[in-house]
Amino acid sequence: NDTVRIGNEGYATLADAVASIQEGETAEITLLKSVTNNSKININSGKNITIDLNGNDIGFSRNQQFNVEGGTLTLSGTGTVYEQEPYYAPIMMFGAASDMADYSVVNVGKNVTLKGWAGLFIDQNNKSDYGIVANVYGNLNSVKDITGAGGHALYVNGSIKATEGNVPKITLDGAILNTEDGNGMYLAGYTDTVINNSTITSNSEGSTGIEIRAGKLEIVNSIISG
């Protein structure tokens, strides 16, 4: 009846498996079956966690998600991580209030899909977000939230102000971003963003592929449609 496994050890829930990982420890979790109605799961305390979706999906209840703040989350294998009632995102990232490198890191594998109001949401921490690193090789899909409002496949909070040091760094490489209603990417806060060999599509009238209000943006060999 195990849902996930770390090595030869089985766990009843994904949350139990994550909680068993100690501060600063590196571990790989293998998902044995699709899971729904998950509550918030914190990736923190220097934990470096890889989750192999293994052909399965992870569903989060309303306003619940992976909260990455002071740790590393890598999603590998094939599968979807999604909001069952879209409102924010299945993964939210929070950086450090003081300048440091690699504080919160998310890696989205090639065959992984994130789906919600935003696929990936970078939030602010005291108007700073040092040490955030997001590497997306897979798919980010934005759908309308439970009120019918459109979102963004990747969202950056506009309160992020720091312009020097270890500012948030976003890399899309071979990624596919789709937005049902809204901008493909909303880069309101300061980030250093590189888009390479990727496709970003906004499917609603009057919306842009990318809206940028701060930071640096480099686009190489990619298709941006609005």
BAGULO-811705 format. One record per residue (C-alpha): x, y, z; residue in three letters. Coordinates in steps of 0.05 Angstrom, whole numbers, plus 32768, in hexadecimal, padded with zeros to 4 digits. Layout:
BEGIN
XYZala/...
***
This chain:
BEGIN
800080008000asn/803C802E7FFDasp/8035806E7FD3thr/807E80807FCDval/80C280627FDAarg/8106807B7FEFile/813780447FDEgly/811780057FFBasn/80EE802A802Fglu/80A48035801Fgly/8077806D8038tyr/802C8075803Bala/802D80BD8022thr/805B80EC7FFCleu/8059811C8037ala/807280E58065asp/80AC80D68037ala/80C1811F8032val/80BC8127807Eala/80EA80EC8088ser/8123810F8063ile/815281328093gln/816D81798090glu/81A181808059gly/819581398040glu/819181247FF7thr/815D80EF7FE5ala/813680D37FAAglu/80EC80C37FB2ile/80CA80957F80thr/807F809D7F77leu/805D80597F73leu/801780717F63lys/7FF280B27F53ser/7FDE80DA7F91val/7FA981107F9Cthr/7F90813E7FD3asn/7FD7814D7FEBasn/7FE18185801Eser/801B81B5801Clys/806081948019ile/809B81BE802Easn/80DF81B5800Dile/810D81D9803Easn/814681D28070ser/817981C68039gly/815781858022lys/816881707FDBasn/812E81457FC3ile/812281247F80thr/80DD81087F72ile/80D980D57F3Aasp/809080D97F24leu/809980957F03asn/805D809E7ED5gly/803080B87F0Dasn/801080FB7F20asp/800E81257F5File/7FCE814D7F6Egly/7FCB81847FA3phe/7F8C819B7FC7ser/7F7681E47FC2arg/7FAD82167FD5asn/7FDD81DD7FE3gln/801F81D07FBFgln/806981C37FC3phe/808781FE7FE9asn/80D182037FD8val/80F48230800Aglu/813C821F801Cgly/814081DC7FF7gly/814481BA7FB3thr/810C81967F8Fleu/8119816F7F4Fthr/80DF814E7F2Aleu/80F481167EFBser/80D480DD7ED5gly/809180E67EB2thr/805281037ED2gly/802A81417EE6thr/802A816A7F26val/7FEA81937F29tyr/7FB981BC7F51glu/7F7781987F57gln/7F5481DC7F60glu/7F82820D7F3Dpro/7F90824D7F63tyr/7FDC82577F6Ctyr/800C82217F53ala/802281DA7F62pro/806781F57F73ile/807582377F96met/80BC82507FA1met/80D582807FD7phe/811C829C7FD9gly/814882B48011ala/814182FA802Fala/818E8302802Eser/81BD82F77FF3asp/81D182AE7FEBmet/81D7827C7FB2ala/81AB823F7FA3asp/817C82497FDEtyr/813E822E7FBBser/814782047F7Cval/811381E27F50val/812381B57F15asn/80E9819F7EE8val/80FB81627EBDgly/80EF815A7E73lys/80B1812D7E7Aasn/809381517EB6val/8057817F7EB2thr/804381B37EE6leu/7FFA81CA7EE1lys/7FD481FF7F07gly/7FC082497F05trp/800B824E7EFDala/803882137EEFgly/807082317F19leu/8068826C7F48phe/80A382947F62ile/808C82BC7F9Easp/80AE82F47FC5gln/80D082F18009asn/80D583378028asn/80D983537FE2lys/8117832A7FD4ser/812082E47FBAasp/816A82D47FBBtyr/818382907FA7gly/814782797F7Dile/815A824C7F43val/8124822E7F15ala/813881FF7EDDasn/80FE81E97EB0val/810981B37E7Ctyr/80C1819B7E7Bgly/807B81B97E76asn/805881F07E9Cleu/800D81F67E8Fasn/7FE0822E7EA9ser/7F9582257EAEval/7F5E82527EC8lys/7F5782537F13asp/7F1882407F39ile/7EFC82867F2Fthr/7F0782837EE4gly/7F4382B27EE4ala/7F7C82A57EB5gly/7FC4829C7ECDgly/800B82937EB4his/803382557EA6ala/806C82757ECEleu/805F82AD7F00tyr/809182DB7F23val/807783087F5Basn/808183527F4Cgly/809A83637F92ser/80DE83427F85ile/810C837E7F85lys/815583687F8Bala/817D83767F4Cthr/81C3835F7F61glu/81E183217F80gly/81BF82DD7F7Dasn/817E82F67F5Eval/814B82C27F47pro/8163829C7F09lys/813382797EDAile/814A824B7EA2thr/811B822B7E6Fleu/813D81F87E43asp/811181CE7E15gly/80D581E37E3Eala/808D81EA7E26ile/8061821E7E48leu/801782247E38asn/7FE582557E56thr/7F9A824C7E4Eglu/7F8982957E5Fasp/7FC082C67E71gly/800982D37E61asn/803882997E55gly/806B82B67E86met/806082EF7EB7tyr/80A3830B7ECBleu/808E83447EF9ala/80C6833F7F2Dgly/811083427F1Etyr/812B83017F02thr/816482EB7ED4asp/813F82C07EA0thr/815C82977E67val/812D82747E35ile/814F82427E07asn/813082117DD5asn/80EB821B7DF5ser/80A4822B7DDFthr/8076825A7E05ile/802E82627DEFthr/7FF6828E7E09ser/7FB382787DEDasn/7F8682B37E01ser/7F7582F17DDAglu/7F9D832E7DF0gly/7FD183087E18ser/801C83067E0Cthr/804C82CC7E0Bgly/807782F17E3File/8069832F7E69glu/80A9834A7E89ile/80AB83847EBAarg/80F0837A7ED9ala/813183537ED1gly/815883367E97lys/813C830A7E60leu/816282E27E2Bglu/813D82BA7DF7ile/816382897DCAval/8146825C7D93asn/8100825D7DB1ser/80B9826B7D9Bile/808F829D7DC3ile/804682A47DAEser/801182D47DC9gly/
***
